Amino acid sequence: MGKSIGGSMSFENFDHVLYMQIRVANLYRNANNMSVDDFIKLDRRTDFLGFVADAYEPFHLTGDLGILEEVDNFVRESLIVQG
């Protein structure tokens, strides 16, 4: 069993989650013609990368279109809540 970092995430999962965060961030940015700076602002407002980390398990079994749909819904709902 792997060592734990930052809660219950093991070092082995950390690499996989980090890869997923990068992959989904780039997927979302490309789909929305978003600059890196704009993505950073979005992440600060919504915790996009935290959402991806939390959703790692289902996301690694989901195709790109399904992931985009989920993150679009998450971003939309997060921004609505903020007003």
N, C-alpha and C positions, 0 to 999 in steps of 0.2 A: 504494500500500500504506500502511496506517495506522501511526502510531507505536505502539510497544510500551509497555505499562505492566505492572508486576508480573509479569514473566515473558514469556509469549508472547501475552498478551491485548492486542489492539489497542484503541484508544479507541472505534472503531466497535462492536466486540463488547462492550465494557464496558457500554454502555447497554443492550444486549440482554440480557446476563447479569444485570445489576442488575434489570431489569424482570422477568426470569424468577424471580429469587430472591424478589422481593416477591410476585409472583403465586402461586408455589408455597407460600411461607410462609403467605399468607392462605388459600389452598386447604386446606392441612393444618390450620391453626388452626380454621377453620370446620368442617371435617369432624370434628374432635375436641373441639369446644367448648372451645378452649384460650384462655386470656387471653394478652395480649402478654407479661406478666411470665413466665408459665409457658413460653411459647415461647422467650424469651430464655434461660431456664435450660436448656431442652432443647438449644438451639443450642450453648451453652457445653459441654454434656456430649458432644454428638455431632458437632459441626461440620456441622449441617444445611445451613447456607447454603453452606459449602464444597462439600458433596456436590452441591448444586443447580448450583453454578458448574461443577463438573467434568462434570456430566451435561447441560449446556446443549444440546449438539448433538443427542442423542437426544430430550431433553425437548421441544425446540421442534417436533418432528415427532410428538409423542405427545399424545393426548387427556388430559383431566383424570383420568379413572378409571385410566388406565395410569400416570400420574405419581403419583397417590395410592398405588397399589399398590407402586410402586418406593420411594417415600419411607417408606411404612409398613414395608417389609422392611428398609430401611436403618436406620431408627430402632430397630426391634426387635433387629436383629443388633448394632448399636452398643451398646445397653444390656445385651444378654446378655454381650458381651465384657467390659464393665466390671464385671459381676457385681453 
